[in-house]
Amino acid sequence: MKRIPSALPAWLVQRLSALYMLLFLLYALGRWNLARPDGYAAWRAWALHASIRLPLALFCIALLLHGWVGLRDVILDYIHPVPLRLGALALVAAYLAALAVAVAQVLTG
Amino acid sequence: MNELTRRRAVRPRFLNLLRLRYPVGAVCSFAHRVSGVLLALFAPALVWLLRRSLEGPSGYEAVARVMHPFLAKAAALVFVWALAHHVLAGVRHLLKDIDRGSSLAVARRSAWTVNVLGVLILLLALGALA
């Protein structure tokens, strides 16, 4: 099969998003240990604070990209008939798109 | 007949899964894949929990209560294992990308480490949730 040229190859997207998510998780864990929020007001302030809002949004984008590459790889490995494969890929794309909408609503709300 | 078609012709067709051997690296790698799919399936629930917990005091209380039932705890444990194994096995892959730990002996040791640490973190979570 001919490869479709793209600016960033899938494996690189997978690696870069993985690296970013790893750093974010360490940062979030450290921030959590510094000040564990107790109760609704503290939790809301913690989760929507300026110092985590943008990193969290980037984390969600990285997660969606990483999920797409990973699930795509699983489908390409195990589902061979073309119509089934395209159907599965479309299903995953719709799933991740719905997730992206839900995440955007939470982060901007 | 060129090399590729010859290889295709002799490729085994019916793999008996019970007769295949699963070295520790294969277990680590397969679990990486399974945990990845699990994490993807957990994502909507996590987004929902985040949304509810930020909605208002009642939503926050509801999320805190949701963690009590047995099923939610079991799901949380599966999630913790999936995340721990996926992150650790992912770090192992990243190290291999920069050519650290590619030799068989080191790769086997790191695979054991990842598999065992994943289960240890699961046990820690079990202790914390119990």
gemmi code that builds the backbone of each chain (N, CA, C; Angstrom):
import gemmi

chains = {
    "A": [
        ("MET", (0.846, -1.198, 0.000), (0.000, 0.000, 0.000), (0.881, 1.249, 0.000)),
        ("LYS", (0.497, 2.239, -0.788), (1.278, 3.458, -0.861), (1.046, 4.291, 0.398)),
        ("ARG", (2.134, 4.786, 0.931), (2.000, 5.592, 2.139), (1.541, 6.999, 1.804)),
        ("ILE", (0.636, 7.514, 2.622), (0.182, 8.886, 2.410), (1.183, 9.814, 3.086)),
        ("PRO", (1.774, 10.748, 2.316), (2.747, 11.635, 2.940), (2.053, 12.589, 3.918)),
        ("SER", (2.635, 12.778, 5.081), (2.076, 13.739, 6.027), (3.226, 14.434, 6.737)),
        ("ALA", (2.929, 15.594, 7.308), (3.983, 16.395, 7.922), (4.614, 15.647, 9.096)),
        ("LEU", (3.769, 15.015, 9.918), (4.270, 14.284, 11.075), (3.847, 12.824, 10.954)),
        ("PRO", (4.803, 11.905, 10.906), (4.398, 10.495, 10.840), (3.708, 10.063, 12.130)),
        ("ALA", (2.806, 9.072, 12.001), (1.986, 8.658, 13.142), (2.835, 8.265, 14.352)),
        ("TRP", (3.931, 7.528, 14.099), (4.729, 7.052, 15.238), (5.329, 8.221, 16.016)),
        ("LEU", (5.634, 9.332, 15.277), (6.216, 10.490, 15.957), (5.153, 11.210, 16.793)),
        ("VAL", (3.936, 11.308, 16.248), (2.816, 11.879, 17.006), (2.613, 11.073, 18.279)),
        ("GLN", (2.661, 9.740, 18.141), (2.479, 8.852, 19.282), (3.543, 9.100, 20.350)),
        ("ARG", (4.809, 9.216, 19.920), (5.916, 9.413, 20.866), (5.857, 10.776, 21.535)),
        ("LEU", (5.639, 11.830, 20.724), (5.640, 13.182, 21.284), (4.483, 13.365, 22.260)),
        ("SER", (3.291, 12.847, 21.886), (2.145, 12.980, 22.788), (2.399, 12.183, 24.071)),
        ("ALA", (3.034, 11.011, 23.932), (3.333, 10.186, 25.110), (4.264, 10.937, 26.059)),
        ("LEU", (5.292, 11.546, 25.476), (6.269, 12.277, 26.278), (5.600, 13.448, 27.010)),
        ("TYR", (4.759, 14.194, 26.279), (4.080, 15.327, 26.904), (3.163, 14.861, 28.032)),
        ("MET", (2.402, 13.785, 27.770), (1.466, 13.294, 28.792), (2.205, 12.810, 30.027)),
        ("LEU", (3.366, 12.179, 29.804), (4.173, 11.712, 30.937), (4.601, 12.892, 31.805)),
        ("LEU", (5.114, 13.960, 31.152), (5.539, 15.141, 31.897), (4.354, 15.788, 32.613)),
        ("PHE", (3.198, 15.842, 31.918), (2.021, 16.452, 32.537), (1.587, 15.668, 33.774)),
        ("LEU", (1.568, 14.321, 33.665), (1.138, 13.500, 34.799), (2.052, 13.717, 35.999)),
        ("LEU", (3.369, 13.818, 35.746), (4.310, 14.058, 36.839), (4.055, 15.433, 37.468)),
        ("TYR", (3.808, 16.430, 36.595), (3.536, 17.789, 37.071), (2.253, 17.820, 37.892)),
        ("ALA", (1.187, 17.185, 37.375), (-0.097, 17.193, 38.065), (0.011, 16.462, 39.408)),
        ("LEU", (0.752, 15.352, 39.403), (0.942, 14.584, 40.632), (1.684, 15.413, 41.678)),
        ("GLY", (2.720, 16.132, 41.234), (3.481, 16.979, 42.133), (2.617, 18.102, 42.692)),
        ("ARG", (1.822, 18.705, 41.824), (0.945, 19.797, 42.227), (-0.116, 19.299, 43.198)),
        ("TRP", (-0.584, 18.066, 42.970), (-1.583, 17.459, 43.848), (-0.998, 17.258, 45.246)),
        ("ASN", (0.255, 16.808, 45.284), (0.885, 16.538, 46.570), (1.220, 17.816, 47.334)),
        ("LEU", (1.435, 18.916, 46.599), (1.722, 20.191, 47.253), (0.517, 20.688, 48.020)),
        ("ALA", (-0.662, 20.610, 47.357), (-1.870, 21.117, 48.009), (-3.044, 20.249, 47.595)),
        ("ARG", (-3.388, 19.265, 48.442), (-4.518, 18.401, 48.118), (-5.814, 19.154, 48.366)),
        ("PRO", (-6.582, 19.398, 47.301), (-7.820, 20.153, 47.495), (-8.844, 19.332, 48.266)),
        ("ASP", (-9.498, 19.985, 49.233), (-10.522, 19.316, 50.025), (-11.826, 20.082, 49.864)),
        ("GLY", (-12.849, 19.406, 49.365), (-14.137, 20.060, 49.180), (-14.280, 20.654, 47.784)),
        ("TYR", (-15.523, 21.021, 47.451), (-15.830, 21.452, 46.090), (-15.064, 22.701, 45.660)),
        ("ALA", (-15.093, 23.733, 46.501), (-14.486, 25.014, 46.109), (-12.985, 24.850, 45.856)),
        ("ALA", (-12.313, 24.126, 46.757), (-10.870, 23.925, 46.615), (-10.559, 23.090, 45.357)),
        ("TRP", (-11.391, 22.066, 45.127), (-11.185, 21.203, 43.952), (-11.361, 21.993, 42.661)),
        ("ARG", (-12.416, 22.828, 42.609), (-12.675, 23.614, 41.411), (-11.515, 24.594, 41.168)),
        ("ALA", (-11.069, 25.233, 42.256), (-9.952, 26.168, 42.124), (-8.698, 25.442, 41.639)),
        ("TRP", (-8.494, 24.220, 42.171), (-7.308, 23.432, 41.799), (-7.354, 23.041, 40.323)),
        ("ALA", (-8.531, 22.531, 39.887), (-8.640, 21.958, 38.550), (-8.699, 23.019, 37.450)),
        ("LEU", (-9.215, 24.214, 37.804), (-9.381, 25.238, 36.763), (-8.404, 26.401, 36.933)),
        ("HIS", (-7.407, 26.222, 37.812), (-6.415, 27.273, 38.031), (-5.606, 27.515, 36.759)),
        ("ALA", (-5.152, 28.764, 36.590), (-4.431, 29.137, 35.365), (-3.200, 28.262, 35.136)),
        ("SER", (-2.573, 27.818, 36.236), (-1.326, 27.074, 36.080), (-1.545, 25.643, 35.582)),
        ("ILE", (-2.813, 25.202, 35.508), (-3.033, 23.847, 35.009), (-4.005, 23.831, 33.837)),
        ("ARG", (-4.718, 24.915, 33.614), (-5.754, 24.930, 32.590), (-5.183, 24.669, 31.189)),
        ("LEU", (-4.183, 25.431, 30.803), (-3.594, 25.234, 29.464), (-2.870, 23.889, 29.364)),
        ("PRO", (-2.030, 23.544, 30.378), (-1.403, 22.208, 30.316), (-2.432, 21.085, 30.222)),
        ("LEU", (-3.583, 21.231, 30.929), (-4.618, 20.199, 30.893), (-5.266, 20.126, 29.512)),
        ("ALA", (-5.502, 21.307, 28.911), (-6.085, 21.329, 27.563), (-5.133, 20.646, 26.573)),
        ("LEU", (-3.838, 20.944, 26.693), (-2.844, 20.307, 25.818), (-2.798, 18.799, 26.065)),
        ("PHE", (-2.943, 18.424, 27.357), (-2.959, 17.004, 27.706), (-4.112, 16.294, 26.993)),
        ("CYS", (-5.285, 16.935, 27.001), (-6.450, 16.324, 26.358), (-6.235, 16.173, 24.853)),
        ("ILE", (-5.633, 17.189, 24.233), (-5.340, 17.102, 22.801), (-4.349, 15.965, 22.542)),
        ("ALA", (-3.291, 15.906, 23.376), (-2.294, 14.837, 23.226), (-2.948, 13.476, 23.398)),
        ("LEU", (-3.862, 13.376, 24.382), (-4.545, 12.106, 24.662), (-5.382, 11.659, 23.461)),
        ("LEU", (-6.099, 12.609, 22.852), (-6.945, 12.262, 21.710), (-6.085, 11.809, 20.524)),
        ("LEU", (-4.986, 12.535, 20.267), (-4.090, 12.149, 19.165), (-3.474, 10.777, 19.435)),
        ("HIS", (-3.003, 10.587, 20.678), (-2.368, 9.329, 21.078), (-3.363, 8.168, 20.962)),
        ("GLY", (-4.589, 8.428, 21.396), (-5.637, 7.409, 21.306), (-5.945, 7.058, 19.858)),
        ("TRP", (-5.963, 8.069, 19.006), (-6.227, 7.809, 17.593), (-5.144, 6.917, 16.988)),
        ("VAL", (-3.880, 7.252, 17.215), (-2.791, 6.449, 16.637), (-2.840, 5.019, 17.184)),
        ("GLY", (-3.032, 4.894, 18.492), (-3.024, 3.571, 19.115), (-4.178, 2.702, 18.649)),
        ("LEU", (-5.391, 3.245, 18.678), (-6.565, 2.463, 18.274), (-6.503, 2.145, 16.788)),
        ("ARG", (-5.988, 3.106, 15.998), (-5.805, 2.889, 14.566), (-4.849, 1.715, 14.331)),
        ("ASP", (-3.745, 1.680, 15.090), (-2.782, 0.579, 14.950), (-3.427, -0.764, 15.275)),
        ("VAL", (-4.231, -0.790, 16.347), (-4.894, -2.045, 16.739), (-5.823, -2.511, 15.614)),
        ("ILE", (-6.594, -1.564, 15.061), (-7.529, -1.912, 13.983), (-6.765, -2.409, 12.758)),
        ("LEU", (-5.695, -1.704, 12.384), (-4.927, -2.095, 11.191), (-4.291, -3.476, 11.383)),
        ("ASP", (-3.962, -3.822, 12.635), (-3.333, -5.127, 12.895), (-4.335, -6.275, 12.857)),
        ("TYR", (-5.545, -6.037, 13.339), (-6.453, -7.165, 13.536), (-7.623, -7.228, 12.573)),
        ("ILE", (-8.003, -6.099, 11.969), (-9.167, -6.113, 11.075), (-8.691, -5.932, 9.638)),
        ("HIS", (-8.837, -6.970, 8.823), (-8.266, -6.917, 7.477), (-9.253, -6.605, 6.352)),
        ("PRO", (-10.505, -7.129, 6.372), (-11.421, -6.786, 5.263), (-11.633, -5.272, 5.212)),
        ("VAL", (-11.478, -4.695, 4.023), (-11.470, -3.230, 3.904), (-12.733, -2.547, 4.426)),
        ("PRO", (-13.950, -3.025, 4.068), (-15.143, -2.318, 4.573), (-15.220, -2.336, 6.100)),
        ("LEU", (-14.922, -3.509, 6.703), (-14.936, -3.614, 8.163), (-13.924, -2.663, 8.781)),
        ("ARG", (-12.750, -2.637, 8.158), (-11.660, -1.798, 8.673), (-12.064, -0.323, 8.626)),
        ("LEU", (-12.624, 0.095, 7.487), (-13.032, 1.498, 7.368), (-14.146, 1.815, 8.366)),
        ("GLY", (-15.069, 0.858, 8.536), (-16.150, 1.056, 9.499), (-15.603, 1.242, 10.903)),
        ("ALA", (-14.650, 0.382, 11.274), (-14.064, 0.460, 12.617), (-13.322, 1.775, 12.802)),
        ("LEU", (-12.582, 2.188, 11.784), (-11.841, 3.455, 11.877), (-12.802, 4.631, 12.021)),
        ("ALA", (-13.917, 4.574, 11.270), (-14.907, 5.650, 11.348), (-15.524, 5.702, 12.745)),
        ("LEU", (-15.784, 4.501, 13.301), (-16.368, 4.410, 14.639), (-15.437, 5.041, 15.674)),
        ("VAL", (-14.143, 4.710, 15.574), (-13.154, 5.259, 16.506), (-13.051, 6.771, 16.342)),
        ("ALA", (-13.071, 7.228, 15.088), (-12.974, 8.671, 14.839), (-14.173, 9.399, 15.453)),
        ("ALA", (-15.376, 8.806, 15.296), (-16.576, 9.431, 15.857), (-16.499, 9.440, 17.386)),
        ("TYR", (-16.028, 8.340, 17.961), (-15.880, 8.198, 19.420), (-14.961, 9.280, 19.963)),
        ("LEU", (-13.797, 9.450, 19.308), (-12.825, 10.434, 19.782), (-13.320, 11.859, 19.552)),
        ("ALA", (-14.068, 12.074, 18.456), (-14.597, 13.409, 18.181), (-15.622, 13.796, 19.244)),
        ("ALA", (-16.487, 12.822, 19.606), (-17.482, 13.081, 20.654), (-16.779, 13.396, 21.970)),
        ("LEU", (-15.725, 12.654, 22.235), (-14.944, 12.868, 23.455), (-14.327, 14.270, 23.447)),
        ("ALA", (-13.833, 14.689, 22.273), (-13.206, 16.016, 22.160), (-14.237, 17.104, 22.469)),
        ("VAL", (-15.457, 16.941, 21.973), (-16.514, 17.928, 22.231), (-16.805, 17.997, 23.727)),
        ("ALA", (-16.952, 16.823, 24.361), (-17.249, 16.774, 25.797), (-16.132, 17.431, 26.609)),
        ("VAL", (-14.883, 17.137, 26.242), (-13.738, 17.702, 26.949), (-13.712, 19.223, 26.798)),
        ("ALA", (-13.972, 19.695, 25.572), (-13.950, 21.138, 25.330), (-15.011, 21.836, 26.172)),
        ("GLN", (-16.188, 21.186, 26.311), (-17.263, 21.781, 27.132), (-16.834, 21.895, 28.594)),
        ("VAL", (-16.169, 20.845, 29.092), (-15.737, 20.873, 30.500), (-14.679, 21.949, 30.721)),
        ("LEU", (-13.707, 22.006, 29.805), (-12.571, 22.903, 30.010), (-12.921, 24.369, 29.823)),
        ("THR", (-13.959, 24.648, 29.023), (-14.322, 26.045, 28.819), (-15.446, 26.455, 29.763)),
        ("GLY", (-16.064, 25.477, 30.427), (-17.220, 25.770, 31.279), (-16.839, 26.298, 32.649)),
    ],
    "B": [
        ("MET", (9.722, -17.143, -8.470), (9.021, -16.658, -7.272), (9.976, -15.805, -6.437)),
        ("ASN", (9.591, -14.570, -6.160), (10.515, -13.754, -5.365), (10.412, -14.091, -3.874)),
        ("GLU", (11.299, -13.492, -3.102), (11.424, -13.830, -1.686), (10.106, -13.627, -0.914)),
        ("LEU", (9.438, -12.500, -1.228), (8.236, -12.170, -0.467), (7.124, -13.190, -0.700)),
        ("THR", (6.874, -13.540, -1.964), (5.792, -14.493, -2.245), (6.145, -15.876, -1.722)),
        ("ARG", (7.445, -16.219, -1.735), (7.861, -17.511, -1.198), (7.578, -17.557, 0.301)),
        ("ARG", (7.897, -16.460, 0.974), (7.655, -16.407, 2.418), (6.166, -16.487, 2.734)),
        ("ARG", (5.379, -15.815, 1.894), (3.931, -15.848, 2.124), (3.410, -17.259, 1.983)),
        ("ALA", (3.986, -18.000, 1.014), (3.505, -19.348, 0.747), (3.779, -20.280, 1.926)),
        ("VAL", (4.897, -20.061, 2.632), (5.232, -20.976, 3.727), (4.771, -20.443, 5.085)),
        ("ARG", (4.107, -19.281, 5.067), (3.669, -18.707, 6.332), (2.630, -19.633, 6.983)),
        ("PRO", (2.770, -19.914, 8.289), (1.785, -20.792, 8.935), (0.420, -20.123, 8.968)),
        ("ARG", (-0.622, -20.887, 8.681), (-1.946, -20.296, 8.567), (-2.749, -20.406, 9.853)),
        ("PHE", (-2.719, -21.583, 10.477), (-3.585, -21.790, 11.634), (-2.729, -21.822, 12.883)),
        ("LEU", (-2.653, -20.709, 13.547), (-1.815, -20.627, 14.730), (-2.576, -21.202, 15.922)),
        ("ASN", (-1.980, -22.176, 16.560), (-2.556, -22.720, 17.779), (-2.052, -21.874, 18.946)),
        ("LEU", (-2.981, -21.056, 19.487), (-2.563, -20.098, 20.517), (-1.986, -20.789, 21.743)),
        ("LEU", (-2.458, -22.033, 21.991), (-1.979, -22.737, 23.184), (-0.557, -23.262, 22.993)),
        ("ARG", (-0.143, -23.395, 21.722), (1.198, -23.928, 21.479), (2.220, -22.827, 21.256)),
        ("LEU", (1.740, -21.573, 21.146), (2.702, -20.471, 21.027), (3.342, -20.238, 22.387)),
        ("ARG", (4.585, -19.788, 22.391), (5.217, -19.465, 23.666), (5.098, -17.970, 23.910)),
        ("TYR", (4.918, -17.605, 25.152), (4.780, -16.191, 25.489), (5.924, -15.764, 26.394)),
        ("PRO", (7.057, -15.330, 25.818), (8.140, -14.815, 26.649), (7.693, -13.532, 27.356)),
        ("VAL", (8.416, -13.145, 28.398), (7.981, -12.046, 29.257), (7.794, -10.747, 28.459)),
        ("GLY", (8.618, -10.550, 27.435), (8.477, -9.355, 26.604), (7.150, -9.341, 25.864)),
        ("ALA", (6.680, -10.511, 25.449), (5.404, -10.605, 24.742), (4.255, -10.275, 25.683)),
        ("VAL", (4.357, -10.748, 26.925), (3.322, -10.450, 27.923), (3.260, -8.948, 28.163)),
        ("CYS", (4.449, -8.343, 28.326), (4.546, -6.898, 28.575), (3.928, -6.121, 27.420)),
        ("SER", (4.280, -6.537, 26.194), (3.828, -5.842, 25.003), (2.319, -6.002, 24.801)),
        ("PHE", (1.825, -7.230, 24.992), (0.397, -7.471, 24.820), (-0.400, -6.696, 25.867)),
        ("ALA", (0.109, -6.693, 27.113), (-0.579, -5.967, 28.180), (-0.564, -4.460, 27.896)),
        ("HIS", (0.494, -3.982, 27.226), (0.559, -2.564, 26.850), (-0.608, -2.232, 25.927)),
        ("ARG", (-0.867, -3.143, 24.992), (-1.936, -2.940, 24.031), (-3.311, -3.011, 24.710)),
        ("VAL", (-3.485, -4.048, 25.519), (-4.766, -4.223, 26.218), (-5.034, -3.023, 27.131)),
        ("SER", (-3.995, -2.583, 27.876), (-4.198, -1.461, 28.789), (-4.512, -0.187, 28.010)),
        ("GLY", (-3.924, -0.041, 26.824), (-4.199, 1.130, 25.990), (-5.661, 1.178, 25.573)),
        ("VAL", (-6.188, 0.028, 25.123), (-7.598, -0.032, 24.723), (-8.497, 0.225, 25.933)),
        ("LEU", (-8.125, -0.358, 27.093), (-8.911, -0.124, 28.309), (-8.962, 1.359, 28.657)),
        ("LEU", (-7.798, 2.030, 28.575), (-7.752, 3.457, 28.910), (-8.652, 4.255, 27.975)),
        ("ALA", (-8.660, 3.873, 26.691), (-9.516, 4.571, 25.727), (-10.979, 4.379, 26.100)),
        ("LEU", (-11.317, 3.164, 26.591), (-12.706, 2.891, 26.965), (-13.087, 3.620, 28.258)),
        ("PHE", (-12.100, 3.871, 29.115), (-12.365, 4.565, 30.373), (-12.576, 6.071, 30.164)),
        ("ALA", (-12.049, 6.608, 29.061), (-12.011, 8.059, 28.864), (-13.366, 8.758, 29.062)),
        ("PRO", (-14.465, 8.260, 28.451), (-15.739, 8.974, 28.632), (-16.163, 9.047, 30.095)),
        ("ALA", (-15.943, 7.962, 30.839), (-16.315, 7.959, 32.257), (-15.513, 9.014, 33.012)),
        ("LEU", (-14.221, 9.139, 32.668), (-13.379, 10.119, 33.359), (-13.815, 11.538, 33.039)),
        ("VAL", (-14.150, 11.787, 31.768), (-14.614, 13.124, 31.384), (-15.916, 13.439, 32.119)),
        ("TRP", (-16.787, 12.422, 32.214), (-18.055, 12.618, 32.928), (-17.813, 12.930, 34.405)),
        ("LEU", (-16.901, 12.195, 35.023), (-16.587, 12.438, 36.438), (-16.039, 13.855, 36.627)),
        ("LEU", (-15.141, 14.276, 35.737), (-14.561, 15.622, 35.828), (-15.662, 16.676, 35.693)),
        ("ARG", (-16.554, 16.454, 34.711), (-17.617, 17.409, 34.464), (-18.548, 17.532, 35.673)),
        ("ARG", (-19.001, 16.374, 36.196), (-19.902, 16.368, 37.350), (-19.232, 17.034, 38.557)),
        ("SER", (-17.942, 16.713, 38.770), (-17.266, 17.199, 39.975), (-17.070, 18.714, 39.935)),
        ("LEU", (-17.065, 19.297, 38.734), (-16.852, 20.738, 38.620), (-18.160, 21.509, 38.499)),
        ("GLU", (-19.285, 20.783, 38.355), (-20.584, 21.422, 38.106), (-21.086, 22.226, 39.293)),
        ("GLY", (-20.880, 21.688, 40.468), (-21.384, 22.353, 41.662), (-21.182, 21.443, 42.850)),
        ("PRO", (-21.437, 21.954, 44.061), (-21.217, 21.139, 45.271), (-21.946, 19.801, 45.223)),
        ("SER", (-23.189, 19.787, 44.659), (-23.952, 18.535, 44.652), (-23.304, 17.529, 43.701)),
        ("GLY", (-22.823, 18.028, 42.556), (-22.125, 17.152, 41.612), (-20.860, 16.599, 42.233)),
        ("TYR", (-20.138, 17.437, 42.944), (-18.897, 17.024, 43.607), (-19.184, 15.912, 44.612)),
        ("GLU", (-20.251, 16.120, 45.409), (-20.638, 15.094, 46.394), (-21.020, 13.792, 45.692)),
        ("ALA", (-21.724, 13.918, 44.563), (-22.169, 12.734, 43.820), (-20.962, 11.922, 43.341)),
        ("VAL", (-19.934, 12.623, 42.850), (-18.730, 11.934, 42.394), (-18.020, 11.258, 43.554)),
        ("ALA", (-17.967, 11.951, 44.709), (-17.341, 11.369, 45.885), (-18.093, 10.109, 46.316)),
        ("ARG", (-19.434, 10.132, 46.208), (-20.248, 8.975, 46.598), (-20.089, 7.825, 45.622)),
        ("VAL", (-19.947, 8.159, 44.326), (-19.844, 7.143, 43.272), (-18.653, 6.218, 43.507)),
        ("MET", (-17.630, 6.744, 44.200), (-16.440, 5.932, 44.424), (-16.631, 4.880, 45.508)),
        ("HIS", (-17.764, 4.886, 46.192), (-17.949, 3.922, 47.264), (-18.401, 2.538, 46.824)),
        ("PRO", (-19.383, 2.448, 45.906), (-19.858, 1.111, 45.547), (-18.737, 0.207, 45.041)),
        ("PHE", (-18.946, -1.088, 45.274), (-17.939, -2.093, 44.928), (-17.517, -2.023, 43.454)),
        ("LEU", (-18.520, -1.895, 42.571), (-18.218, -1.911, 41.131), (-17.325, -0.750, 40.732)),
        ("ALA", (-17.595, 0.432, 41.314), (-16.798, 1.601, 40.979), (-15.363, 1.411, 41.451)),
        ("LYS", (-15.201, 0.771, 42.636), (-13.851, 0.520, 43.141), (-13.115, -0.458, 42.244)),
        ("ALA", (-13.830, -1.502, 41.820), (-13.214, -2.488, 40.928), (-12.791, -1.815, 39.628)),
        ("ALA", (-13.664, -0.960, 39.085), (-13.349, -0.256, 37.845), (-12.135, 0.649, 38.053)),
        ("ALA", (-12.085, 1.317, 39.214), (-10.963, 2.210, 39.512), (-9.658, 1.419, 39.557)),
        ("LEU", (-9.729, 0.190, 40.114), (-8.523, -0.640, 40.199), (-8.052, -1.065, 38.808)),
        ("VAL", (-9.007, -1.461, 37.951), (-8.645, -1.825, 36.572), (-7.995, -0.628, 35.894)),
        ("PHE", (-8.592, 0.562, 36.128), (-8.044, 1.777, 35.523), (-6.622, 2.051, 36.011)),
        ("VAL", (-6.426, 1.920, 37.319), (-5.093, 2.190, 37.887), (-4.062, 1.229, 37.286)),
        ("TRP", (-4.419, -0.066, 37.194), (-3.470, -1.020, 36.608), (-3.178, -0.640, 35.153)),
        ("ALA", (-4.257, -0.354, 34.384), (-4.086, -0.050, 32.953), (-3.177, 1.164, 32.776)),
        ("LEU", (-3.427, 2.215, 33.588), (-2.626, 3.437, 33.460), (-1.168, 3.159, 33.846)),
        ("ALA", (-0.980, 2.451, 34.975), (0.384, 2.184, 35.448), (1.152, 1.357, 34.418)),
        ("HIS", (0.535, 0.258, 33.970), (1.251, -0.603, 33.020), (1.509, 0.135, 31.708)),
        ("HIS", (0.502, 0.875, 31.239), (0.650, 1.549, 29.949), (1.755, 2.601, 29.988)),
        ("VAL", (1.796, 3.373, 31.084), (2.830, 4.405, 31.208), (4.220, 3.764, 31.328)),
        ("LEU", (4.337, 2.735, 32.187), (5.648, 2.105, 32.383), (6.130, 1.416, 31.104)),
        ("ALA", (5.243, 0.656, 30.461), (5.633, -0.015, 29.218), (5.933, 1.021, 28.130)),
        ("GLY", (5.222, 2.152, 28.179), (5.475, 3.222, 27.218), (6.861, 3.822, 27.421)),
        ("VAL", (7.230, 4.038, 28.677), (8.574, 4.560, 28.977), (9.624, 3.558, 28.475)),
        ("ARG", (9.336, 2.257, 28.664), (10.258, 1.217, 28.183), (10.433, 1.334, 26.658)),
        ("HIS", (9.311, 1.570, 25.958), (9.393, 1.739, 24.497), (10.205, 2.973, 24.127)),
        ("LEU", (9.957, 4.089, 24.861), (10.671, 5.330, 24.554), (12.168, 5.140, 24.761)),
        ("LEU", (12.538, 4.409, 25.824), (13.966, 4.149, 26.068), (14.552, 3.313, 24.933)),
        ("LYS", (13.745, 2.358, 24.431), (14.232, 1.558, 23.296), (14.413, 2.423, 22.061)),
        ("ASP", (13.546, 3.433, 21.916), (13.671, 4.358, 20.771), (15.042, 5.014, 20.752)),
        ("ILE", (15.551, 5.368, 21.947), (16.873, 5.995, 21.982), (17.939, 4.951, 22.302)),
        ("ASP", (17.586, 3.662, 22.001), (18.558, 2.572, 22.037), (19.051, 2.238, 23.446)),
        ("ARG", (18.181, 2.435, 24.433), (18.530, 2.003, 25.786), (17.766, 0.709, 26.089)),
        ("GLY", (18.477, -0.323, 26.453), (17.821, -1.565, 26.855), (17.303, -2.403, 25.715)),
        ("SER", (17.990, -2.393, 24.571), (17.541, -3.188, 23.437), (18.104, -4.601, 23.449)),
        ("SER", (19.174, -4.837, 24.229), (19.746, -6.182, 24.251), (18.769, -7.124, 24.940)),
        ("LEU", (18.815, -8.406, 24.555), (17.803, -9.349, 25.029), (17.755, -9.434, 26.549)),
        ("ALA", (18.938, -9.509, 27.169), (18.969, -9.680, 28.628), (18.321, -8.480, 29.325)),
        ("VAL", (18.706, -7.264, 28.896), (18.153, -6.062, 29.525), (16.672, -5.927, 29.199)),
        ("ALA", (16.294, -6.246, 27.958), (14.888, -6.133, 27.563), (14.024, -7.078, 28.384)),
        ("ARG", (14.529, -8.278, 28.651), (13.765, -9.232, 29.463), (13.625, -8.724, 30.894)),
        ("ARG", (14.732, -8.165, 31.427), (14.682, -7.662, 32.794), (13.708, -6.486, 32.898)),
        ("SER", (13.761, -5.556, 31.918), (12.874, -4.390, 31.988), (11.415, -4.822, 31.806)),
        ("ALA", (11.169, -5.858, 30.995), (9.799, -6.347, 30.818), (9.267, -6.911, 32.135)),
        ("TRP", (10.124, -7.696, 32.829), (9.731, -8.207, 34.151), (9.429, -7.047, 35.088)),
        ("THR", (10.325, -6.036, 35.094), (10.159, -4.888, 35.988), (8.821, -4.205, 35.740)),
        ("VAL", (8.517, -3.961, 34.454), (7.268, -3.272, 34.113), (6.065, -4.098, 34.548)),
        ("ASN", (6.072, -5.401, 34.238), (4.930, -6.257, 34.590), (4.711, -6.292, 36.096)),
        ("VAL", (5.815, -6.442, 36.842), (5.707, -6.559, 38.302), (5.295, -5.225, 38.923)),
        ("LEU", (5.905, -4.111, 38.458), (5.565, -2.792, 39.005), (4.090, -2.459, 38.768)),
        ("GLY", (3.582, -2.825, 37.582), (2.166, -2.585, 37.291), (1.276, -3.250, 38.331)),
        ("VAL", (1.595, -4.521, 38.640), (0.794, -5.261, 39.630), (0.995, -4.680, 41.030)),
        ("LEU", (2.244, -4.270, 41.346), (2.508, -3.674, 42.672), (1.690, -2.400, 42.871)),
        ("ILE", (1.642, -1.564, 41.818), (0.871, -0.321, 41.911), (-0.612, -0.652, 42.074)),
        ("LEU", (-1.060, -1.716, 41.404), (-2.444, -2.171, 41.572), (-2.698, -2.542, 43.030)),
        ("LEU", (-1.746, -3.267, 43.644), (-1.904, -3.676, 45.043), (-1.918, -2.463, 45.975)),
        ("LEU", (-1.060, -1.468, 45.666), (-1.048, -0.226, 46.458), (-2.415, 0.450, 46.398)),
        ("ALA", (-2.985, 0.500, 45.167), (-4.297, 1.124, 44.993), (-5.354, 0.338, 45.752)),
        ("LEU", (-5.217, -0.991, 45.735), (-6.152, -1.843, 46.466), (-6.108, -1.496, 47.955)),
        ("GLY", (-4.880, -1.326, 48.473), (-4.720, -0.960, 49.876), (-5.333, 0.399, 50.173)),
        ("ALA", (-5.176, 1.351, 49.227), (-5.677, 2.707, 49.448), (-7.202, 2.757, 49.384)),
        ("LEU", (-7.805, 1.900, 48.531), (-9.255, 1.951, 48.337), (-10.012, 1.087, 49.335)),
        ("ALA", (-9.333, 0.074, 49.882), (-10.026, -0.881, 50.747), (-10.501, -0.235, 52.047)),
    ],
}
model = gemmi.Model(1)
for chain_id, residues in chains.items():
    chain = gemmi.Chain(chain_id)
    for i, (resn, *xyz) in enumerate(residues, 1):
        res = gemmi.Residue()
        res.name, res.seqid = resn, gemmi.SeqId(i, " ")
        for name, pos in zip(("N", "CA", "C"), xyz):
            atom = gemmi.Atom()
            atom.name, atom.element = name, gemmi.Element(name[0])
            atom.pos, atom.b_iso = gemmi.Position(*pos), 0.0
            res.add_atom(atom)
        chain.add_residue(res)
    model.add_chain(chain)
structure = gemmi.Structure()
structure.add_model(model)
structure.setup_entities()
